[in-house]
Amino acid sequence: MSTTGPDALGFQRTRWSLVLAAGKSSDPTARAALSELCAAYWMPLYHYVRRRGHDRAAAEDLVQGFFLRLFERADFATLDAERGRFRAFLLVALKHYLADEHDKRTAEKRGGGRAPLSLDFERADSQWRLEPATDATPEKAYERAFAEELLARTLASVERDYAERGEARAFGVLVGTLTAPGALPHRALAAELGVTEGAVQVAAHRLRERWRGALRAEVAAIVDDPTEVDAELAALFAALTG
């Protein structure tokens, strides 16, 4: 998941550390990295805005306006409190924007409706409607949505890897060992794949290892310091279970 050469400590720079290092400069590589990160993790912001009480139309407008200001003003360079983790930065930046945009939510006041990212709000709203009715705070809703999006992206990347290896069918059968462990005995999976139970055990273990590796790589891309990966993973899993 790294995007450029090693830094002074010998680590490969992640997309997020690249953005932070660029600061307010017009470095196109850093801007591209920021755009890629935002495109990947914008949906939790939509959940946050909806949980704040905004309807769909207002939430769409606010999220797009937030990204437009973020890219035009390079606001990512002005927020140092949570600069280590992209997840935390994104929420702080959005809160600043919502405070500034009170009573100013019109597309004309934000560049004539220009959209910096192509966002699938239909999918976001469909997912939002599936969320259970709870008294969770907007912050908790954001944290959970962010964790769910990260896990979904990770699983999709592993699925693509299996497909590229010509193992799409094996993935389709074995994915349940990740998403619903214990739901099907290895004997049933072995029968479906036409292999031995021992082979299924080995294949399931390899799938878990690939998934764990992909998960760590995805998290490593959204923290500034590689030593923060474990702490970020713990926070994301806590968001899912809390």
Backbone torsions as a table, in degrees:
resi	resn	phi	psi	omega
1	MET	NA	-4.0	-179.5
2	SER	-73.8	158.3	-172.1
3	THR	-124.1	-9.6	-177.6
4	THR	-152.1	-170.6	-174.0
5	GLY	-73.8	174.6	-176.4
6	PRO	-68.8	150.7	177.3
7	ASP	-90.9	-168.7	-174.0
8	ALA	-63.9	-22.4	-179.5
9	LEU	-92.1	-0.8	179.0
10	GLY	91.2	2.9	178.6
11	PHE	-86.9	148.3	170.7
12	GLN	-71.0	131.1	178.9
13	ARG	-69.7	132.9	175.2
14	THR	-83.1	173.4	177.3
15	ARG	-59.3	-40.3	-176.7
16	TRP	-72.5	-43.4	179.2
17	SER	-64.7	-30.2	176.2
18	LEU	-64.9	-43.8	179.0
19	VAL	-61.7	-46.1	-178.7
20	LEU	-64.0	-40.3	-179.6
21	ALA	-64.8	-32.0	-178.1
22	ALA	-73.4	-26.1	179.7
23	GLY	57.9	-131.3	-177.2
24	LYS	-90.1	7.0	-178.6
25	SER	-68.2	166.9	179.9
26	SER	-95.5	26.0	-179.7
27	ASP	-53.4	112.7	-176.7
28	PRO	-65.0	-29.2	179.1
29	THR	-67.0	-42.2	178.4
30	ALA	-66.5	-41.2	178.8
31	ARG	-62.2	-40.7	178.9
32	ALA	-64.5	-39.0	179.4
33	ALA	-65.0	-42.5	178.6
34	LEU	-64.0	-42.9	179.2
35	SER	-61.4	-41.1	179.7
36	GLU	-64.0	-43.0	179.5
37	LEU	-64.6	-44.8	-179.1
38	CYS	-65.2	-39.0	178.8
39	ALA	-64.0	-31.4	-178.6
40	ALA	-78.5	-33.6	-170.3
41	TYR	-126.1	34.7	179.6
42	TRP	-80.6	-29.5	-171.9
43	MET	-59.9	-39.3	176.2
44	PRO	-57.7	-29.5	176.5
45	LEU	-66.2	-37.7	177.2
46	TYR	-62.2	-43.1	177.4
47	HIS	-60.1	-42.1	-179.3
48	TYR	-62.2	-47.8	-177.8
49	VAL	-64.5	-40.2	177.3
50	ARG	-64.2	-40.6	179.8
51	ARG	-65.7	-23.0	176.5
52	ARG	-75.4	-4.4	175.3
53	GLY	105.3	3.8	179.6
54	HIS	-82.6	144.6	177.0
55	ASP	-77.7	178.9	-174.0
56	ARG	-59.6	-48.5	-176.5
57	ALA	-61.0	-45.0	-179.7
58	ALA	-65.8	-39.1	-179.4
59	ALA	-65.0	-42.4	177.6
60	GLU	-59.9	-46.2	-178.6
61	ASP	-62.6	-43.2	-177.9
62	LEU	-68.1	-41.4	-179.2
63	VAL	-66.1	-44.6	178.2
64	GLN	-64.5	-41.6	178.9
65	GLY	-63.2	-36.9	177.6
66	PHE	-60.4	-46.3	-178.7
67	PHE	-68.0	-36.2	178.8
68	LEU	-61.5	-46.2	179.3
69	ARG	-67.2	-38.6	-179.4
70	LEU	-58.7	-46.9	-177.1
71	PHE	-75.2	-36.3	-177.2
72	GLU	-74.1	-36.8	-175.4
73	ARG	-101.1	-5.8	-176.9
74	ALA	55.3	44.0	-177.3
75	ASP	-62.9	-17.1	-179.9
76	PHE	-62.1	-19.2	-177.9
77	ALA	-84.8	-7.4	-173.8
78	THR	-103.6	-5.7	-176.3
79	LEU	-109.3	105.9	-174.9
80	ASP	-102.3	-16.6	-173.1
81	ALA	-60.1	-38.9	-177.6
82	GLU	-125.0	36.8	-174.0
83	ARG	-68.7	-17.0	-177.1
84	GLY	-69.9	-29.0	-174.8
85	ARG	-127.3	127.3	-178.2
86	PHE	-61.0	-39.9	-179.7
87	ARG	-55.7	-48.3	-178.4
88	ALA	-70.1	-41.1	178.8
89	PHE	-57.5	-45.4	-174.9
90	LEU	-59.7	-42.2	-179.1
91	LEU	-69.8	-41.7	178.1
92	VAL	-60.6	-44.3	-179.6
93	ALA	-62.7	-41.2	179.4
94	LEU	-65.2	-40.6	178.7
95	LYS	-61.2	-41.4	176.5
96	HIS	-60.4	-44.6	-178.2
97	TYR	-64.1	-45.4	-178.8
98	LEU	-62.3	-37.2	177.8
99	ALA	-64.8	-41.0	-178.7
100	ASP	-72.1	-29.8	-173.8
101	GLU	-91.7	6.8	178.8
102	HIS	-57.0	126.8	-179.3
103	ASP	68.0	15.6	179.5
104	LYS	-129.4	31.2	-173.0
105	ARG	-88.0	72.9	172.6
106	THR	-131.3	140.1	-177.7
107	ALA	-62.3	-32.9	-178.5
108	GLU	-62.2	-31.6	-179.1
109	LYS	-81.2	-0.2	179.7
110	ARG	-126.8	46.1	172.7
111	GLY	88.8	26.7	174.8
112	GLY	71.0	27.1	175.0
113	GLY	84.6	10.0	178.5
114	ARG	-62.7	137.9	-178.2
115	ALA	-112.0	117.0	-178.9
116	PRO	-73.6	-22.7	179.0
117	LEU	-131.2	147.3	174.2
118	SER	-90.5	106.6	-172.9
119	LEU	-112.5	135.4	-179.3
120	ASP	-88.3	82.0	-177.3
121	PHE	-70.2	-22.2	175.3
122	GLU	-61.9	-45.8	178.6
123	ARG	-65.9	-40.8	-179.8
124	ALA	-62.5	-43.0	-178.5
125	ASP	-69.5	-37.3	177.7
126	SER	-62.0	-42.3	179.0
127	GLN	-67.0	-39.7	179.2
128	TRP	-60.4	-41.3	-178.5
129	ARG	-66.2	-23.0	178.6
130	LEU	-82.2	-11.5	-179.6
131	GLU	-67.9	135.2	178.7
132	PRO	-66.4	150.1	177.9
133	ALA	-74.3	113.9	-179.5
134	THR	-136.1	173.1	176.3
135	ASP	-99.6	22.5	-179.8
136	ALA	-61.3	143.0	177.8
137	THR	-69.0	160.1	175.6
138	PRO	-56.6	-35.5	179.9
139	GLU	-65.1	-42.3	179.4
140	LYS	-68.1	-37.5	177.4
141	ALA	-62.7	-40.7	178.4
142	TYR	-63.6	-47.5	-177.9
143	GLU	-60.4	-44.3	-179.6
144	ARG	-65.4	-44.4	179.9
145	ALA	-63.2	-38.3	178.8
146	PHE	-63.9	-44.8	179.5
147	ALA	-62.9	-42.3	180.0
148	GLU	-64.4	-40.5	179.5
149	GLU	-65.5	-41.0	179.4
150	LEU	-63.8	-44.1	179.2
151	LEU	-64.7	-39.2	178.8
152	ALA	-64.6	-41.9	178.6
153	ARG	-64.4	-40.0	-179.6
154	THR	-64.8	-46.3	-179.8
155	LEU	-62.8	-38.8	178.8
156	ALA	-64.7	-37.6	179.9
157	SER	-68.0	-37.8	177.6
158	VAL	-67.2	-40.2	178.4
159	GLU	-61.4	-42.0	177.7
160	ARG	-62.8	-39.5	179.2
161	ASP	-61.4	-44.0	178.9
162	TYR	-65.3	-40.8	-179.9
163	ALA	-63.2	-40.9	179.3
164	GLU	-65.2	-25.7	178.6
165	ARG	-89.0	1.4	-178.4
166	GLY	76.2	25.1	-176.3
167	GLU	-119.5	32.5	-176.8
168	ALA	-62.5	-39.7	-179.0
169	ARG	-65.9	-42.0	178.9
170	ALA	-60.7	-41.3	178.4
171	PHE	-61.9	-45.8	-178.5
172	GLY	-59.1	-34.3	179.7
173	VAL	-79.8	-40.5	-172.7
174	LEU	-86.8	-14.5	-174.8
175	VAL	-59.1	-27.6	178.0
176	GLY	-62.1	-24.0	177.9
177	THR	-69.4	-17.0	175.5
178	LEU	-94.7	-49.0	-172.4
179	THR	-84.4	-26.1	179.1
180	ALA	-144.8	64.8	-176.4
181	PRO	-58.1	133.9	179.7
182	GLY	87.4	-6.9	-178.1
183	ALA	-67.7	-35.5	177.5
184	LEU	-125.6	132.6	177.7
185	PRO	-69.0	154.0	-179.7
186	HIS	-58.4	-29.2	179.5
187	ARG	-61.3	-42.7	-179.9
188	ALA	-67.6	-39.3	178.6
189	LEU	-66.4	-39.0	178.9
190	ALA	-63.0	-41.9	179.3
191	ALA	-63.6	-39.3	-179.2
192	GLU	-67.5	-35.6	-178.9
193	LEU	-90.4	-12.0	-179.3
194	GLY	72.2	34.8	179.5
195	VAL	-130.0	179.9	179.4
196	THR	-82.1	162.8	176.3
197	GLU	-62.3	-36.9	178.2
198	GLY	-61.4	-39.8	179.0
199	ALA	-65.8	-37.2	177.9
200	VAL	-65.6	-41.1	178.6
201	GLN	-60.3	-43.7	179.2
202	VAL	-65.0	-45.7	-178.0
203	ALA	-64.3	-40.2	179.1
204	ALA	-65.6	-38.6	177.4
205	HIS	-63.7	-44.0	179.0
206	ARG	-63.0	-39.3	178.3
207	LEU	-62.9	-43.8	178.5
208	ARG	-61.3	-40.8	180.0
209	GLU	-66.3	-40.7	177.7
210	ARG	-64.1	-41.4	-179.7
211	TRP	-65.2	-44.3	179.0
212	ARG	-62.5	-40.6	178.2
213	GLY	-64.5	-42.4	179.3
214	ALA	-66.1	-37.2	179.7
215	LEU	-65.3	-44.4	179.2
216	ARG	-65.0	-37.3	179.0
217	ALA	-65.9	-40.3	179.7
218	GLU	-65.1	-42.0	179.4
219	VAL	-69.6	-38.3	179.8
220	ALA	-60.0	-26.4	-178.7
221	ALA	-75.8	-14.2	-175.0
222	ILE	-118.1	17.7	171.0
223	VAL	-125.5	153.7	-177.5
224	ASP	-82.2	-31.2	-175.5
225	ASP	-117.2	124.2	-179.4
226	PRO	-56.6	-24.3	179.9
227	THR	-72.9	-8.7	-179.0
228	GLU	-90.9	-2.9	-175.1
229	VAL	-58.5	-48.9	-177.2
230	ASP	-62.9	-40.7	179.8
231	ALA	-65.7	-39.2	179.0
232	GLU	-67.6	-40.8	176.3
233	LEU	-59.5	-44.1	180.0
234	ALA	-62.0	-40.4	179.7
235	ALA	-65.9	-39.3	-178.7
236	LEU	-69.2	-41.7	178.3
237	PHE	-68.4	-33.3	176.2
238	ALA	-64.5	-36.0	178.6
239	ALA	-64.9	-33.3	-179.4
240	LEU	-74.3	-32.0	-175.1
241	THR	-101.2	-13.4	-175.9
242	GLY	-80.5	NA	NA
